[in-house]
């Protein structure tokens, strides 16, 4: 029977029972669950994308409502091009990584790192913005919670982290209900609104706030800014291409269907909202004003009134806004996994945890998002200037990479595919410039600092791994020439079971054994000498073996590490060409709270010895497990049975 770790019951309760690698197939997702796992970011943007555009158009008054529909149509056109590009990316690069993989393989290492850093920034901001927006909406409904905004955001972040650490299947089960509830609620509002329009009864049940008096002329720059702000509705579309490996077979087909479903629902919502805002006279209100209402709040009230359904629909919107951060928990760890495979991140990012989740990536994303939330005190407006820049940068690089891909792989229909990707690359690049310029002085400049810093960090990690590989690589056969025998050194602080266990191992290892005692004032040296003569030298002489000498090393400043290192330096000088094996006795206790009582001197010694840089030093740890009445210690290979108090 496999052993169970202590405290595993608590971990099972918190994170669920561990899953074997053979159960990985069960942790993959299908289409409907995939919409919940990977579509929350994109779908929730229907709640703030049109409002972002209307906020820019607000000075135009009623004219802004008429411009919203063509602007939304342009955004939808760009969205369809980007979605078409990512549908091709899914088929061409099914291993995941999305924009990073496409850019690296087709545009080079630098472009790949730029895309990866931009994606990671976008995912990190999506977590912070989604949680803070949901919390802000909650505080709007319950103003008494306003002093607790930051603790609430961090609490939601902790909950999302825990759910995702429990694995893909459980995360999907948690988010599938609110996702489809949101789709159903908003779909019903749009359906009723359109039916009323067709029947000629499009009169608001609850009149929206009056539009402002026009205070600005219609200009090309204002329209471009509204278009760029509305493009926040495109964020999240890239998540599917980054997470193809989480789908069940056939993964490519399921990923494409999921992408098509998400984009189809989002397009319907965006066009429906734009049309009904024009029909019902719904515009953006001043977000700093006392009577601020979101666009969707006004629209639902205008179509359905402020009855029970209004609060149900608003609850669904608030829930999805807060949970939209979960899309990042599906995409960010998978991008980190691809980077780890190529040694741009530590290998731990490629390893799956107890529930087959990419735990290191999940925890890293949560940590970075927590820092953002703390820095911005959970206020959404302080995060928005950075939002969408990373996504648009990734869009541009991905589509430019696909253009190069079709130049190299000229299969059936490659010309129109290349044209589609080329048009998308140009349009998203223009949008990126507009967003970058319009948001630069409002905090968007930080994205253009964070992304280069991320590229430098990834490059330095990669360079460190390359140096290690070159330094450790061996291109010759195994050396079979026998070398000189070991010299074994056993540090001894007192005569104990742990000391005996280490000494017996050292005597098996070498005929030249030295016992070293550091005289730091903690032990009676005379008593130790007497024990050594009686318990060590006597039995070994009777057995016809040479007893190891006990060397006392003075330590006037009561240190342990440096006197031992000085002794070893002298020993290495006396024995040129020979390897010195330091055999460390370790007293171990299984229970962590009891282990704290015994200190960590052996760990300190081991670390200092390993970091000394001396190639002829070998460190061997020999454990002796302290027994407890509840958990008798396993018998050491080198120790005799004894009472636990003798340890």
N, C-alpha and C positions, 0 to 999 in steps of 0.2 A: 504494500500500500504506500503511495507517495506521501511524503511528509507534508504537514501543514504548518505554516508559520504561525507563531503566536500573534494574536491580534487580528488574524485573518477573518474572524467573524465580524469585527467592526468594519473592515475593508469590504467584505462581501455585502454588508448592509448599505454601505455608502456608495460603492462603485459597482456592485454586482459580482457574482461569482466569476472567476477567471475563465476565459474561453481558450480552447486549444487552437492551434493553427489550422487544424482540420475543419474547424467550425467557421472559417473565414467566409465561406460561401453564404452562410446564413446571415452574415453581417452586411451583405450587399443589398442594394435597394432596387426598387422597381420604379415605374413612371410616376404613379400618384404620390408615393412617398418622396420621390426625387423632387417633385415640384415643391413640397414642403421644406425639404432639406436645402435645396439649392435655389429656390425661386423666391424666397421671402424678401430678399434684398431688392430684386427687380420689381416684384409685384407691389411692395410697399412704397416704391417710388411714385406710384400713381397718386399717393396721398400728398407728396410734397413737390413733385416735378411741375405739374401745372401751376401750383401756388407760387413756386419760385419764379416762373415766367410772368405770372400776373402781378407779382410784387414789383417787378421791373417796369411793367406796363401801366402800373397804377396811376402815374401822373397824367396819362392820356384819357382817363375817365372811360366813357362808354366805347370810345374808339379802341381802347386796349382789349375789350372783349371781342371785338370783331377781328382783331389781329391774332388773337390766341389760336383760333382754329387753323389758319394757314401756317402759323409757326409750329403748332403741334403736328400738322401734317408733314412739315419738313423734318421734324424730329423723328416721326414715325418712319419716314422714308430712310433716314440715316440709320435708325434702329434696325430696319429690315435688312439693310446692306450689311451691317455689322453682324446680325444674327446669321445671315447667309454665309458670311465669312467664317464664323465660328462653327457652323454646321460642317463646312469643309475641313476645318481644323480638327474636329472630332474624328473624322474618318481618316485623315492623313496622319494624325499624331494621337492614337488612342491610349498611349501610356500616361497621359496627363501632362501637367505643366503648362498647357495652354500657350499664352503669349510668350513665356520664357523659352519653351522648347522650340516654338516656331522661329522666334527671333534669333536664338543662338545658332540653330542649324542652318539658317538661311542668310542672316545678316552679320553673323560673327559673335564672338564672345562678349564684346562690349555692349552690343545691342541687347544680347540676352540678359546680361546683368542689369541693364537699365530697365528692361521689361519686368524682370523678377522683382526688383526693388520697388518699381511703381505699383505692381500688383500687391505686394506685401503692405505698402503704405495704404493703398485703397482698402484692403481688407481690415487693416487696423482701424482706419477712420470709420469704416462702416460699422464696426462694433461700437465704437465710442458714440458716433452720431445716432445710431439706431437706439441704443439704450438711453441716451440723454433725451432724445426726442420723445420716446415713450414715457420717460419719467416726467418730462415737461408737461406732456398732455395730462398725466395723472395729477400733477400739482395744480394744473389749471382747473381740474374738476374739484380738487380738494385743497384749497389754498393753505390749510393748516399744516400741510406737509412741506411747505416751501423751505423751512430751515433745515430739512433733512434730505435735500436733493442729492448731495454727494453720497451719503450712506445708502440711499435707495439705489442709486446707479451701481454702486459697488456690490450691493446685495444681488441685484439682477445679474450682474456680470459673474458673480460666484455661482449662481444657480445655472446659468448657461454653461459655464465651465464644467460643473458637475454632471449635467445631463450629457454633454458631449464626451466626457471621459467614460461614460457608461456604454459607449459604442454607437455605431450608425443606426442600428435597428431601433434602439430605444429612443434616440434623438428624433428619428423619423416618426415614431409613434406619438411622441409628445407634441410635435409641431404640425402634424397633418390635420388635426381637427381645427385649430385656430386659422390655419391657412385657407382651408376650403370654406370655413365659416365666413372669413373676410371676403373671399371671392363671391360667395353666394349673396352676402348682404349688399355689397356694392353693386353686384350684377342686377339685383332686384331693383335697386334705386334707379340705375340707368335704364333698365327695361321699362319701369313704370313711367319714367320721365319721357322716354321716346314714344311710348304708346299715347301719352297725353298730348305730345307734340303732334303726332299723326292724326289724332282725333280733334285737334284744335282746342284743347283745354289746358294749354301750358301756362296756367296762372299759378303763381307761387302760393302754396298753402301758408307758408310763413315767409313774409317778405324779407329779403336779405337787406343788409344795411345799404343806404344810398351810396352810389358811386361818387367819387370826388369830382369836383369841377376840373375840367382839363386845365393843366398848368404847364404843359410842355408840348411842343410840336412833334409830330411824327417824324422821326429821323432814322437814317440807316443804322447808325451806331446803337440807338436805343433798341431797334428791332434785333440787331445782332446780339446785344447783351441779353435780351429776353430769350432768344434762341439758345444761347450758351447756358443760361441759368436753367432753362427747361431741360437741357441735356442731362441734368442730374437724374432724370427718369431712366437713363440708359444704364446706370450703374447696376452691376449684378449679372448682366448678360454673359459675362466672361466666365462665370463660376462653373458652368457645365463643362466647358472644354478643359478646365483645370482638374475636374473630378470624375473623368470618364471611368477610372478604375473602380469606383465604388458601385457601379451598376452591375446587375446580374447579366449573364450572357443571354442574348447577344448584346454586349455592352454598347457598341456603337449605335445600333438601332434604337435602343432604349434611351441613350443620351440625346440623340437627335429628336426623338419624339418628345422628350421632356423639354428640350430647348424650344421646339416648335409650340408646345402647349403654353409654356411660360410667356413667350413673345406674343402669341396670339391673344392671350388673356390681357396682357399689358397694353397691346395696341388697341384692343376694344375699349379698355378702361380710359386710356388717354384721349382717344377721339370722342368717346361718349361724354367724358367730363368737359372737354373743350366745347362741344356742341351745346350741352345743357347749360354751361355757364353763360354762353351767349344768349340762349333762349330765356333763361330765368333771371338774367341780369346779376349774376354772381361775380363779384370781383374780389381782389385782395384787400384786406383791411390792414391798418397800421399795426405791425406786431408789437410796437411799444405803447399802443393806446390802451385805454381802460376797457374798451369794448371789443377787443380783438377776438375774431372768430376765424377758424381755418376755412379754407374754400370748401372742403368736403362737408364741414359742419353746416355751412350756409346752404350748400346744394341739397343735402339730405333733408334739411328743414323745409326748403322750398318745394321739394318734390313730395315728401311724405309727411311733413309736419313734425312737430316736436312731441309726438306721443311716445309710446313704449318702444316702437321700432327705432326711433331716433337714437335712443340710448343703447339699444342693442347693437345697432350699426356702428355707433361711435366706439362702443366697447371693443368691437371686432377690429376697428381701425387702430385703436390705441394698443391693443394686444399685438397686432402684426407689426406695428412700428417698433415696439420694444423687442420683439423676437426676430426682427429682420437681421439683427446682428448675427444670427445663427448661420447664415450663408457663409460668412467668413470662416466659421469653424469647420466647414466642409472643404473650402478652397485653400486657405492659408497653410494648414498642415501638409497638404498634398504638394504644394509648391515647395515647401521646406524639404519634403521627402525627396523630390527630384534634385534639388540643390545638394542635399546630403549625399545622394548617390554619386554626384559628380564632385564631391569634396569641397563645395563652397560653404557648407555648414557641417558641424560635427556629426559623426555617424549616428548618434542617438536620435536625430530627427527622422531617420529612416526606419527606426525600430517601432514596432507596435507594442502597446501596453497590454495590461491584463485583460482588457475587453476588446482587443484588436484595434483600438483607436490609436492614432498617432499622438500619443500623450504629450511628448515633448513640444510638438508644434502647437497643440491646444493650450498648454500652460504658458508658452512664450507669448502667444497672441493675447491671452488674458492679462499677462503681466504688462505688456506694452500698452494695451487699451486702458488698464487701470492707471498707469502713469499719465496717459492723456487726460483721462477723466479727472484725476486729482489736479493736474496742472490747470485745467479749464474749469474746475469746480463743478463739473457736470452740466455746464451751460452749453446748449446746442449751438447758439449763434457764434460762440468762440471757436467752434470746430468746422463750421460750414465753409469758410474760405479755403480750407485745404481739400475739401471734398470734391470728388470727380476728376481732379487733375491727374491722379495716378491711374484711374480707370481709362481716361481718354488717351493717356500716353501709352498704356498697354494696348488699347484698341489699335492705335496708329502703327505701332511696331509689329503687332500680330498680322495686320493686313498687309503691311509692306513686306513682311517675311513670306506671306502666302503668294505674293506676286513673284518673288524669286523662286518659290517652290514650283509654281506652274511653269516658269521658264526652264526649270531643270526636268520636270516630269510632264512631258507633253502628251498626256493621254487624251481620251475623248472629251471634247468640250473645253479644253484647256484655255482657249482664247477668251471665251465669255467669262470663265471663272477668273482669269487674270484681270480682265476688265472690271469685273465686279469688285474684286479685292483692291485694285488700284483706285477706283473711284472712292471706295470706303476709306482707304488710307489718306487720300487727299482731303476728304471732307472732315474726318476726325482730326487730322492735323490742323486744319483751319479752326475747327471748334476748340481744340486745345489752346491755340494761340489766343483766341478771343477770351476763353475762360481764364487763361493765365494772366493776360493783360488786365482784364476787368477786376480780377480778385487779388492782384499782386499787392497793392498797397493796403489791402484789408486783411492781410495775413497769409495770402496765398504764396508769398515769397518763401515761407518756411518749407513748402514742398520742394522748392528748387534748391534748398539746402539739405534737407533730409535725404533726398534721393541720391545725390552724389556721395554723401557720407555712407549710405548703405552700400553703394557700389564699392567704395574703398574698403569697407569692412569685409564684404564678401571676397574681394580680391585678396586681401591680406590673409584671410583664413585659407583660401585655396593655395596661396603661395607657401604658407606654413606647412600644409600637407604635402606639397610637392617637395619641399626641402627635406621633410622627414622621410619621404619615400626614397629620395635619392641617397640620403645618408644611410638608410637601413637596407637598401637593396643589395643583394649578394649575387654575383654572377660567376661563381666558381664551385667546384664540387666540395663536399664535406671534407674537412681536414680530419684524417684518421690517425695522425701522429700523436702518440700518447705524450701528454705534458707532465711536468713535475707534479707531485702529489699536493693535495690541498693542505693548507694550514687552517684548522678550525679554532675559532675563538668563541667562547661562551661567556657572555656577561652574567655575573652572579651578584645579586644583592643580598640574598640569604639562602640557606639550604632549605629547599622546599620541594614539593612534588613537581612544580613547574621547572625548577632548576635541574632536578634529576632527569626529567623527561628530555630536556634539551641536551644534557650532557651525554646521555645514552645514545641519542641520535648522532651527536658529534663524534663519539667513539666509533660508531659504525661507519661514519663518513671518512675519518682520517685517523692515522696513528699519531699525528702531531696535533695535539689539542692543548689550547691554553685557556684557562679560566681567568677572567678579569673581574676584579671587584673595584668599583670607584668609591674611594673613601670620602664620602660627602658628609660624614658625621651622623648618618642615620642608623648605622649598624655597629655593633661591637666587633671590631676586627679580630680580637683575640679569641672570642667565642667562635667566630666563623672559621678561623684557622684550626681550632680544636675539632670542630665538626668535620672539617675537610679531611684532616688526618684520620679521624676515626671512621667516617662514613664513606670516604672516597678512596684515599690512598691505601688504607689497609686492605679493603676487599680487592682492589685491583692488583696489589702486590701479591696477595695470596693466590690470585688467579693467574699470576705470571705475566701480567701486562704492565706497561709503563704508565704510572698515574700522571694526569695532567697537573702542571704546577698551578697554584693559585697566586696570581699577580695582583698586588695592591697598587692602585694608581691614585696618587694624591689629588685632591680637588679642594684647594684652599678657599675657593669661592662657592663651594657646594653645588657646582654644576655637574651634570652627568654626561651630556652629549660631547662637549668639547674635549674633556680629558680622554674619553674613549677614542675620539677621532685622532687625538695626538698620539695615543698609544698605537693605533692602527697604522698611522703614518710611519712610526718608527719600525713597526713589524714589517711593513712593506719594503722599507729600505733595507732591512736585514735579510729579507728573503726575495731577492730579485728573481723575476720570472715565475714566481709561484702565486697561485690564487689563494686569497684569504676568504674563508667562508665564515661569516658571523652568524652564529646559531642563536637566535633570540628566543628565550623562554617567554611564553605568553599565558597568563592566567586569564581564562575566559569565563564569563557568566552569560547564560543564554538570555536572561531577562534584562532588558535595557535599563530598567530603573534600579536594578541591583548592580549592573555593570558600572553605573556612574560612581559607585562607592570605591572602586578600585583604581581610578585614575587611568591615564593613557600613556605611561612612560614608555612602554614598548613601541607604541605607535610613533611617538616622538623620535625615538632612536632609529626606528626603521626608516622614517622619512628623511632624517638627516643623513643616514648612511647611503640611501639610494640617490640622494641629491648631491653627494660629495663629488661626483664626477670621476671617481677613481674606477678605471675599468677592471682592475684586478680584485675588486671587492664584490662578493656575492652575499646576499642577505637571505637567510632561511628562517622562517617563523615556525616554531614548534609549539602547538597549543596544548594546554592542559585545562580541561573543563572542570570548573568548580561545580560540585554536586549540590543539589538542593533536595530537601525531603520530597517536594512535589515532582521534581524532574531529575531523577538520577542521571548523572553525566555519563555519556558513552565512554567506555574504556579506551584510553589512548593507546596507540600502537606502541608507545615507548614508556608507558607508565604502569606501575603496579596499583592495585586497588588500595584505597586509603580512606580515612575518615575525612569528611568535607572540611572540618576545621583545620586540617593540616595543610590546606592549600596555601 
